[in-house]
Amino acid sequence: MVVNYLEKIREKYQCELIELNLSLNKALSEQRENIEIIKLLESNDDPNFESFTPRPVNSFNKTKILELKEEQKVLEQKINDLKEKVESIEKEITEVTEVIRVAKECIF
């Protein structure tokens, strides 16, 4: 009875861990995509051209780069939070697994 209850708790934690890992992988993918887009936009920016024209050059690119860099900061914080949650859930799973092992030894 107790072992069944503990196994349900462990299963719940494992489901949470799977969801957290999916979210973490998604956030990491978004981060990599943003980095690549920033690199692409920065490579298209020609600072020498700005010296020869009174008009703003590539203002869209510059605005987009700033937006992406701000998004990177948010993603970085999200990734760190998710990593902490993953570590916490893994610790919980380890503890519950150990309690299940001890409980099984006491029963038999």
N, C-alpha and C positions, 0 to 999 in steps of 0.2 A: 504494500500500500504506500509506504513512505518512498520506496524506490521509484514507484510509478509516478508519484507526484514530482519527485526530483528530476526524473527523466523528461517530464512535460516542461518543467522550468528550463532544463538544458535545451530542449527542442525550440522553445520560445526564443532563448538567447541566440541559438544558431540561426533562426530565421531573421532575427534582428541583425546579426552579423552579416548575413548574405545581403540584406537590403542596404546596410551601411557600406559594404564593399562595392555594391553597384553604384551607389551615389558617389563614392570616392573615385571610382574609375571614370564616371561621367565628368566630375569636376576636373580631374587630371587631364582628360581629353580636351575639355574646354580650354584649360590653361595652355596646353600645347598648341591648340589651334590659334588662340589669341597671340601667342608668341610668334608663330609663323606669319600671321597676318601683319603684326607690327613690323616684323623684319621686311616683309614685302613692301609695305607702305613706306618704310624708311628708305629702302633701296630706290624707290621711285622718286624720292625727294632730292632735288638738285639745288643745294644751297647757293651755288654760283649763279644760277639763273635769277635768283631774287635780287641780286645786285644791279641787274640791268633792266628791271621793270618796276614801275611805281605801283602796279597792281599787286594784290595778294596772290601768291603763287601756292597752289596745292593746299588751299585753306581747308578743303574737305579732308584731305589726307591728314593734315596736322590735327584737326578736330577729332577725327576718328582714332588717331594714335593716342591722343589724350584720353579719350573715352575708354579705349581698350586697356590702357595702363591703369586707369581707375578700377576697371573691372577685374584686372589682374590682382589688385590689392584685395578686393572682396573675395575673389576665388581663393587666394592664398589663405585668408583667414578661414574660409569655409573648409578648405582641405585640412588645415591644422585641427580644426574642431572635429572633423570626421575621423581623422587619425587618432585623436584622443579617445573618441567614443569607441572606435574599433579596439583599441588597446584595453579599454575598460570592459567591454563585452567579452573579449578573449580571456581576460582575467576572471570574470564571473563564470565563464564556461569551465575554465580550469578548476575553479573552486568547487563548482557543483559536481563536476566529474569526480573529483576526489571524494566528496561527501557520498556520492553514489557508491563508489568503490568501498568505502568504509562501511556503509550501510549494508551492502551485500555481504561483506565479510562477517558482520555481526549477526545477520540472519542465518547464514549457513554455517 
